[in-house]
Amino acid sequence: MYEHLTILGVFIFLYSISSKGLESTPINGAVLFTIVGVALGPLGMNLLNFEIEAEGIATLAELTLALVLFTDAANANLGVLKKSFHIPQRLLLIGLPLTIVIGFGMGVLVFGGLTMIEIAILATILAPTDAALGKAVVTSESVPDNIREGLNVESGLNDGICVPILFVFLALAVESNAGGSASILALKLVSQQIGIGIAVGGCVTIVGAWLLGRFYDRGWVSETWIQLPVVTLAVVCFAVAQFLGGSGFIAAFVGGLLFGGVVKRHKHTLLLAAEGTGDTLALLTWVIFGSAAVGQAVTHFSWKIILYALLSLTVARMLPVFLVLSGMNLRTDEKLFMGWFGPRGLASIVFAVIVLDAHLPGGDIIVTTVVCTIILSIIGHGLSANPLVAALAARNKRLMEKR
């Protein structure tokens, strides 16, 4: 344990003092973290040894995702979002289901050894996107506001929406193996996950943000403790919703949106420390992913798994986005840009761990395919983020000059 703590501590220290310089290079963020995890794991120097099934790793990934969802939502520009909400609305209400359907169809063609429900589970796991893997896209002012906020909101909500869908398919898979029927249970589960998640996120955040604002205005929040209120608020939203049977991820994102709207004057100061905590947890998650998941899964990759992973990142994502954004005053290159930046990340890792715990007959194939897709996404989206943002900005500049 102490050896692991030493290695992780040294890496976090070195990255933190050089992060600004690394952010301008293609090798940054999740790309670098995963590479380090692989290099230090069983495939490399064998200094880090983790089991992806371990409960602690699953908890770390869940809390990381919840905190990232909360802070991303709180940072959303609600003024821009009100004007361009139709973009994430179409992506979520039409594009997301269409992505799952296309992913399911491709799975039927590629994987003959999986049941229909298991293929549906795989398609659902790989449907949500992770804005953190293409951070340059959602943070760069070179990207038009409507595209940036649209992708950010989509990535924040789609994993929360996929949670009840995934649990429905898991319930059907378990009951199917037992010879029973779970249709009523599945419908009940959907309403509980979404309803409780929204209610908890709203109630907890309204109370917490009101108290925080009042105490901050009175000068009762000391500098040494200012790092914690937002972090703990995000954790409470997630934990309470999970405890009550709802979606902690939906609660975290809804809570973040409300927090950003309620706490306006001091929002940047309060969120800054929480973002640092989220980045640190994400770093740990990706290093462990590189060491544990990649090390265990890479030897089981097959041409079918690689093919499905490639199709999932391209056809299953880009085609629905292109179709649903038709008639929305976006150029072809902008629609392709939004379609490409659908990276798979923390949500898919969390969902894969959930599937492992379910012990499905095709669970190993599902998890291996998810790991392969995430690896390709880390490489493809991580390396292309800065160059494609620069290319989009240059094209927009040329078009503005012609007008």
PEPE-V567638 format. One line per field, one symbol per residue. burial: # if it has 16 or more other ideal C-beta (glycine too) atoms within 10 Angstrom, else .. A space follows every 50 residues. Layout:
burial: ???
This chain:
burial: ......##..#...#............###########.#####...#.# .#....##.#################....#..#..######..##.### .###.##..##..##.######################.#.###.##### #######################.#......#...#..##.###.##### ##.##..##..##..#....#....#..###.##########...##### ##########.##...#..##.###.###.#################... ...##..##.###.####.###.##....#...################# ######...#.##.##############.###.###.##..#...#.... ...
